[in-house]
Amino acid sequence: MQVRDRIHRSINESTNSRVVMWSFFEALILIAMTLGQVYYLKRFFEVRRVV
């Protein structure tokens, strides 16, 4: 019974660390996409003067 408990605890800790790392990665991607869209929209709506 103790062996099963240790195995399950190990699996739970491994899964938890993977979920935490994935959420950080996902947050970084979300921030990068947001900054990219802001940059793109600023350039898109920029007034260009033809001289």
N, CA, C and O atoms as a CHARMM CRD file, in Angstrom:
* protein
*
  204
    1    1 MET  N      0.82700  -1.20200   0.00000 PROA 1      0.00000
    2    1 MET  CA     0.00000   0.00000   0.00000 PROA 1      0.00000
    3    1 MET  C      0.86500   1.25800   0.00000 PROA 1      0.00000
    4    1 MET  O      0.54300   2.23600  -0.67400 PROA 1      0.00000
    5    2 GLN  N      1.95500   1.23200   0.75000 PROA 2      0.00000
    6    2 GLN  CA     2.83500   2.39400   0.79100 PROA 2      0.00000
    7    2 GLN  C      3.53300   2.60800  -0.54800 PROA 2      0.00000
    8    2 GLN  O      3.79500   3.74000  -0.95400 PROA 2      0.00000
    9    3 VAL  N      3.82400   1.51300  -1.22000 PROA 3      0.00000
   10    3 VAL  CA     4.47000   1.62600  -2.52800 PROA 3      0.00000
   11    3 VAL  C      3.51700   2.30000  -3.51300 PROA 3      0.00000
   12    3 VAL  O      3.92100   3.18900  -4.26300 PROA 3      0.00000
   13    4 ARG  N      2.26400   1.88000  -3.50800 PROA 4      0.00000
   14    4 ARG  CA     1.27600   2.52100  -4.38200 PROA 4      0.00000
   15    4 ARG  C      1.13400   3.99700  -4.06800 PROA 4      0.00000
   16    4 ARG  O      1.02400   4.82500  -4.97300 PROA 4      0.00000
   17    5 ASP  N      1.13800   4.32700  -2.78300 PROA 5      0.00000
   18    5 ASP  CA     1.01700   5.72500  -2.36700 PROA 5      0.00000
   19    5 ASP  C      2.19500   6.54300  -2.88900 PROA 5      0.00000
   20    5 ASP  O      2.01000   7.65600  -3.38000 PROA 5      0.00000
   21    6 ARG  N      3.40800   5.99300  -2.78300 PROA 6      0.00000
   22    6 ARG  CA     4.58600   6.70500  -3.28400 PROA 6      0.00000
   23    6 ARG  C      4.53300   6.88200  -4.80000 PROA 6      0.00000
   24    6 ARG  O      4.90300   7.93500  -5.31900 PROA 6      0.00000
   25    7 ILE  N      4.07900   5.86700  -5.49400 PROA 7      0.00000
   26    7 ILE  CA     3.97800   5.95500  -6.95800 PROA 7      0.00000
   27    7 ILE  C      2.96100   7.01600  -7.35300 PROA 7      0.00000
   28    7 ILE  O      3.22500   7.83600  -8.23300 PROA 7      0.00000
   29    8 HSD  N      1.80500   7.00300  -6.70900 PROA 8      0.00000
   30    8 HSD  CA     0.77100   7.99300  -7.02600 PROA 8      0.00000
   31    8 HSD  C      1.22100   9.40400  -6.67300 PROA 8      0.00000
   32    8 HSD  O      0.93400  10.35000  -7.40600 PROA 8      0.00000
   33    9 ARG  N      1.92200   9.54900  -5.55700 PROA 9      0.00000
   34    9 ARG  CA     2.43400  10.86500  -5.16700 PROA 9      0.00000
   35    9 ARG  C      3.43500  11.37300  -6.21300 PROA 9      0.00000
   36    9 ARG  O      3.42000  12.54900  -6.57600 PROA 9      0.00000
   37   10 SER  N      4.29100  10.48400  -6.68600 PROA 10     0.00000
   38   10 SER  CA     5.27300  10.85900  -7.71000 PROA 10     0.00000
   39   10 SER  C      4.58400  11.28500  -9.00300 PROA 10     0.00000
   40   10 SER  O      4.96900  12.27700  -9.62200 PROA 10     0.00000
   41   11 ILE  N      3.57100  10.53400  -9.40200 PROA 11     0.00000
   42   11 ILE  CA     2.82800  10.87400 -10.61700 PROA 11     0.00000
   43   11 ILE  C      2.12200  12.21200 -10.44600 PROA 11     0.00000
   44   11 ILE  O      2.12900  13.03100 -11.36500 PROA 11     0.00000
   45   12 ASN  N      1.51600  12.44600  -9.29100 PROA 12     0.00000
   46   12 ASN  CA     0.82300  13.70900  -9.03500 PROA 12     0.00000
   47   12 ASN  C      1.77700  14.89000  -9.06300 PROA 12     0.00000
   48   12 ASN  O      1.45500  15.92900  -9.64000 PROA 12     0.00000
   49   13 GLU  N      2.94600  14.74900  -8.45100 PROA 13     0.00000
   50   13 GLU  CA     3.91700  15.84100  -8.44400 PROA 13     0.00000
   51   13 GLU  C      4.44400  16.11900  -9.84700 PROA 13     0.00000
   52   13 GLU  O      4.63200  17.27500 -10.22600 PROA 13     0.00000
   53   14 SER  N      4.67800  15.06800 -10.61000 PROA 14     0.00000
   54   14 SER  CA     5.14900  15.23900 -11.98500 PROA 14     0.00000
   55   14 SER  C      4.09900  15.95100 -12.83200 PROA 14     0.00000
   56   14 SER  O      4.41600  16.87100 -13.58600 PROA 14     0.00000
   57   15 THR  N      2.85800  15.52000 -12.70300 PROA 15     0.00000
   58   15 THR  CA     1.77900  16.14500 -13.46200 PROA 15     0.00000
   59   15 THR  C      1.59900  17.60100 -13.05500 PROA 15     0.00000
   60   15 THR  O      1.38400  18.46500 -13.90600 PROA 15     0.00000
   61   16 ASN  N      1.68600  17.87300 -11.76200 PROA 16     0.00000
   62   16 ASN  CA     1.53900  19.23700 -11.27300 PROA 16     0.00000
   63   16 ASN  C      2.63100  20.13800 -11.84000 PROA 16     0.00000
   64   16 ASN  O      2.34300  21.25300 -12.27300 PROA 16     0.00000
   65   17 SER  N      3.86600  19.67800 -11.84500 PROA 17     0.00000
   66   17 SER  CA     4.95300  20.51200 -12.37000 PROA 17     0.00000
   67   17 SER  C      4.78800  20.74100 -13.86600 PROA 17     0.00000
   68   17 SER  O      5.09300  21.82600 -14.36000 PROA 17     0.00000
   69   18 ARG  N      4.31200  19.74400 -14.58900 PROA 18     0.00000
   70   18 ARG  CA     4.08000  19.92200 -16.02900 PROA 18     0.00000
   71   18 ARG  C      2.98300  20.94600 -16.29300 PROA 18     0.00000
   72   18 ARG  O      3.10800  21.77300 -17.19600 PROA 18     0.00000
   73   19 VAL  N      1.91000  20.89300 -15.50800 PROA 19     0.00000
   74   19 VAL  CA     0.80900  21.83900 -15.68000 PROA 19     0.00000
   75   19 VAL  C      1.27300  23.25600 -15.37400 PROA 19     0.00000
   76   19 VAL  O      0.90700  24.19200 -16.08500 PROA 19     0.00000
   77   20 VAL  N      2.07400  23.42600 -14.32700 PROA 20     0.00000
   78   20 VAL  CA     2.58400  24.75100 -13.97800 PROA 20     0.00000
   79   20 VAL  C      3.47900  25.28400 -15.09400 PROA 20     0.00000
   80   20 VAL  O      3.34900  26.44200 -15.48900 PROA 20     0.00000
   81   21 MET  N      4.38000  24.45700 -15.60200 PROA 21     0.00000
   82   21 MET  CA     5.27400  24.90000 -16.67900 PROA 21     0.00000
   83   21 MET  C      4.47300  25.23900 -17.93800 PROA 21     0.00000
   84   21 MET  O      4.77300  26.22400 -18.61300 PROA 21     0.00000
   85   22 TRP  N      3.47100  24.44300 -18.25400 PROA 22     0.00000
   86   22 TRP  CA     2.64800  24.71200 -19.43100 PROA 22     0.00000
   87   22 TRP  C      1.89500  26.02700 -19.28000 PROA 22     0.00000
   88   22 TRP  O      1.76400  26.77800 -20.24600 PROA 22     0.00000
   89   23 SER  N      1.40000  26.31600 -18.08000 PROA 23     0.00000
   90   23 SER  CA     0.66200  27.56300 -17.88300 PROA 23     0.00000
   91   23 SER  C      1.58700  28.76800 -18.01500 PROA 23     0.00000
   92   23 SER  O      1.17200  29.79000 -18.56100 PROA 23     0.00000
   93   24 PHE  N      2.83100  28.68300 -17.53100 PROA 24     0.00000
   94   24 PHE  CA     3.79000  29.77200 -17.73200 PROA 24     0.00000
   95   24 PHE  C      4.09000  29.95900 -19.21500 PROA 24     0.00000
   96   24 PHE  O      4.12600  31.08600 -19.70700 PROA 24     0.00000
   97   25 PHE  N      4.30500  28.85800 -19.92300 PROA 25     0.00000
   98   25 PHE  CA     4.57100  28.92100 -21.36100 PROA 25     0.00000
   99   25 PHE  C      3.39700  29.55400 -22.09900 PROA 25     0.00000
  100   25 PHE  O      3.58500  30.39200 -22.98100 PROA 25     0.00000
  101   26 GLU  N      2.20000  29.15100 -21.73400 PROA 26     0.00000
  102   26 GLU  CA     0.99700  29.68000 -22.36900 PROA 26     0.00000
  103   26 GLU  C      0.84000  31.17700 -22.09600 PROA 26     0.00000
  104   26 GLU  O      0.44200  31.93100 -22.98400 PROA 26     0.00000
  105   27 ALA  N      1.14900  31.60400 -20.88400 PROA 27     0.00000
  106   27 ALA  CA     1.07700  33.02700 -20.54100 PROA 27     0.00000
  107   27 ALA  C      2.09400  33.82800 -21.34400 PROA 27     0.00000
  108   27 ALA  O      1.78400  34.92300 -21.81300 PROA 27     0.00000
  109   28 LEU  N      3.29700  33.30000 -21.51000 PROA 28     0.00000
  110   28 LEU  CA     4.31500  33.99000 -22.31000 PROA 28     0.00000
  111   28 LEU  C      3.87900  34.12100 -23.76700 PROA 28     0.00000
  112   28 LEU  O      4.07100  35.17000 -24.38200 PROA 28     0.00000
  113   29 ILE  N      3.30100  33.07300 -24.31200 PROA 29     0.00000
  114   29 ILE  CA     2.80900  33.12300 -25.69100 PROA 29     0.00000
  115   29 ILE  C      1.69400  34.15100 -25.81100 PROA 29     0.00000
  116   29 ILE  O      1.64800  34.90000 -26.78700 PROA 29     0.00000
  117   30 LEU  N      0.80000  34.19700 -24.84000 PROA 30     0.00000
  118   30 LEU  CA    -0.30100  35.15600 -24.86100 PROA 30     0.00000
  119   30 LEU  C      0.22200  36.59000 -24.82000 PROA 30     0.00000
  120   30 LEU  O     -0.27000  37.44900 -25.55100 PROA 30     0.00000
  121   31 ILE  N      1.20700  36.85100 -23.97900 PROA 31     0.00000
  122   31 ILE  CA     1.79300  38.19300 -23.89900 PROA 31     0.00000
  123   31 ILE  C      2.48100  38.55400 -25.20800 PROA 31     0.00000
  124   31 ILE  O      2.34000  39.67600 -25.69300 PROA 31     0.00000
  125   32 ALA  N      3.22100  37.61700 -25.78000 PROA 32     0.00000
  126   32 ALA  CA     3.91000  37.87700 -27.04700 PROA 32     0.00000
  127   32 ALA  C      2.91300  38.17100 -28.16700 PROA 32     0.00000
  128   32 ALA  O      3.13300  39.08000 -28.96800 PROA 32     0.00000
  129   33 MET  N      1.82900  37.41700 -28.22900 PROA 33     0.00000
  130   33 MET  CA     0.81500  37.65800 -29.25800 PROA 33     0.00000
  131   33 MET  C      0.14700  39.01600 -29.06100 PROA 33     0.00000
  132   33 MET  O     -0.12700  39.71700 -30.03500 PROA 33     0.00000
  133   34 THR  N     -0.11300  39.38900 -27.82400 PROA 34     0.00000
  134   34 THR  CA    -0.72300  40.68800 -27.53500 PROA 34     0.00000
  135   34 THR  C      0.18500  41.82300 -27.98500 PROA 34     0.00000
  136   34 THR  O     -0.26700  42.76300 -28.63800 PROA 34     0.00000
  137   35 LEU  N      1.46400  41.73700 -27.63600 PROA 35     0.00000
  138   35 LEU  CA     2.41000  42.77400 -28.04700 PROA 35     0.00000
  139   35 LEU  C      2.53600  42.83700 -29.56800 PROA 35     0.00000
  140   35 LEU  O      2.63700  43.92300 -30.13900 PROA 35     0.00000
  141   36 GLY  N      2.53000  41.68900 -30.21700 PROA 36     0.00000
  142   36 GLY  CA     2.58900  41.65500 -31.67300 PROA 36     0.00000
  143   36 GLY  C      1.37400  42.31100 -32.30600 PROA 36     0.00000
  144   36 GLY  O      1.50800  43.04700 -33.28300 PROA 36     0.00000
  145   37 GLN  N      0.20700  42.05800 -31.77200 PROA 37     0.00000
  146   37 GLN  CA    -1.00400  42.66500 -32.31400 PROA 37     0.00000
  147   37 GLN  C     -1.01800  44.17000 -32.09400 PROA 37     0.00000
  148   37 GLN  O     -1.43200  44.91800 -32.98000 PROA 37     0.00000
  149   38 VAL  N     -0.57500  44.62400 -30.93200 PROA 38     0.00000
  150   38 VAL  CA    -0.52800  46.06300 -30.66600 PROA 38     0.00000
  151   38 VAL  C      0.41900  46.73700 -31.64800 PROA 38     0.00000
  152   38 VAL  O      0.09000  47.78000 -32.21300 PROA 38     0.00000
  153   39 TYR  N      1.58700  46.15100 -31.85500 PROA 39     0.00000
  154   39 TYR  CA     2.56000  46.70900 -32.79500 PROA 39     0.00000
  155   39 TYR  C      1.97900  46.75100 -34.21100 PROA 39     0.00000
  156   39 TYR  O      2.10200  47.75600 -34.91200 PROA 39     0.00000
  157   40 TYR  N      1.34500  45.64600 -34.62400 PROA 40     0.00000
  158   40 TYR  CA     0.77800  45.57300 -35.96900 PROA 40     0.00000
  159   40 TYR  C     -0.33500  46.60200 -36.15100 PROA 40     0.00000
  160   40 TYR  O     -0.37800  47.28600 -37.17400 PROA 40     0.00000
  161   41 LEU  N     -1.23300  46.72200 -35.17500 PROA 41     0.00000
  162   41 LEU  CA    -2.34500  47.66200 -35.30200 PROA 41     0.00000
  163   41 LEU  C     -1.86700  49.10700 -35.27200 PROA 41     0.00000
  164   41 LEU  O     -2.43500  49.95400 -35.96200 PROA 41     0.00000
  165   42 LYS  N     -0.83900  49.40700 -34.49000 PROA 42     0.00000
  166   42 LYS  CA    -0.28400  50.75800 -34.49600 PROA 42     0.00000
  167   42 LYS  C      0.25800  51.10400 -35.87800 PROA 42     0.00000
  168   42 LYS  O      0.03100  52.20400 -36.38100 PROA 42     0.00000
  169   43 ARG  N      0.96400  50.17800 -36.48400 PROA 43     0.00000
  170   43 ARG  CA     1.50400  50.42900 -37.82200 PROA 43     0.00000
  171   43 ARG  C      0.39000  50.49500 -38.85700 PROA 43     0.00000
  172   43 ARG  O      0.48200  51.26700 -39.81200 PROA 43     0.00000
  173   44 PHE  N     -0.65900  49.69900 -38.68200 PROA 44     0.00000
  174   44 PHE  CA    -1.74500  49.65500 -39.65400 PROA 44     0.00000
  175   44 PHE  C     -2.51200  50.97200 -39.68000 PROA 44     0.00000
  176   44 PHE  O     -2.87400  51.45900 -40.75100 PROA 44     0.00000
  177   45 PHE  N     -2.76100  51.54700 -38.51200 PROA 45     0.00000
  178   45 PHE  CA    -3.54800  52.77400 -38.44200 PROA 45     0.00000
  179   45 PHE  C     -2.69900  54.04200 -38.42800 PROA 45     0.00000
  180   45 PHE  O     -3.21800  55.14000 -38.22500 PROA 45     0.00000
  181   46 GLU  N     -1.42000  53.89200 -38.63900 PROA 46     0.00000
  182   46 GLU  CA    -0.53800  55.04700 -38.67100 PROA 46     0.00000
  183   46 GLU  C     -0.86200  55.89700 -39.90000 PROA 46     0.00000
  184   46 GLU  O     -1.06500  55.36900 -40.99300 PROA 46     0.00000
  185   47 VAL  N     -0.90900  57.21400 -39.71100 PROA 47     0.00000
  186   47 VAL  CA    -1.21500  58.12200 -40.82100 PROA 47     0.00000
  187   47 VAL  C      0.05600  58.32600 -41.62500 PROA 47     0.00000
  188   47 VAL  O      1.08500  58.74700 -41.09700 PROA 47     0.00000
  189   48 ARG  N     -0.03500  58.02300 -42.90100 PROA 48     0.00000
  190   48 ARG  CA     1.11500  58.20600 -43.77800 PROA 48     0.00000
  191   48 ARG  C      0.86000  59.41300 -44.66000 PROA 48     0.00000
  192   48 ARG  O     -0.16400  59.50900 -45.33600 PROA 48     0.00000
  193   49 ARG  N      1.79200  60.30700 -44.63700 PROA 49     0.00000
  194   49 ARG  CA     1.65800  61.52500 -45.44100 PROA 49     0.00000
  195   49 ARG  C      2.48700  61.38100 -46.70900 PROA 49     0.00000
  196   49 ARG  O      3.65500  60.99400 -46.66900 PROA 49     0.00000
  197   50 VAL  N      1.86700  61.69700 -47.81800 PROA 50     0.00000
  198   50 VAL  CA     2.57900  61.66700 -49.09400 PROA 50     0.00000
  199   50 VAL  C      2.94300  63.09900 -49.43900 PROA 50     0.00000
  200   50 VAL  O      2.07200  63.96100 -49.54900 PROA 50     0.00000
  201   51 VAL  N      4.22800  63.34800 -49.60800 PROA 51     0.00000
  202   51 VAL  CA     4.68500  64.71800 -49.88800 PROA 51     0.00000
  203   51 VAL  C      4.90100  64.90300 -51.36300 PROA 51     0.00000
  204   51 VAL  O      5.28600  65.98700 -51.80000 PROA 51     0.00000
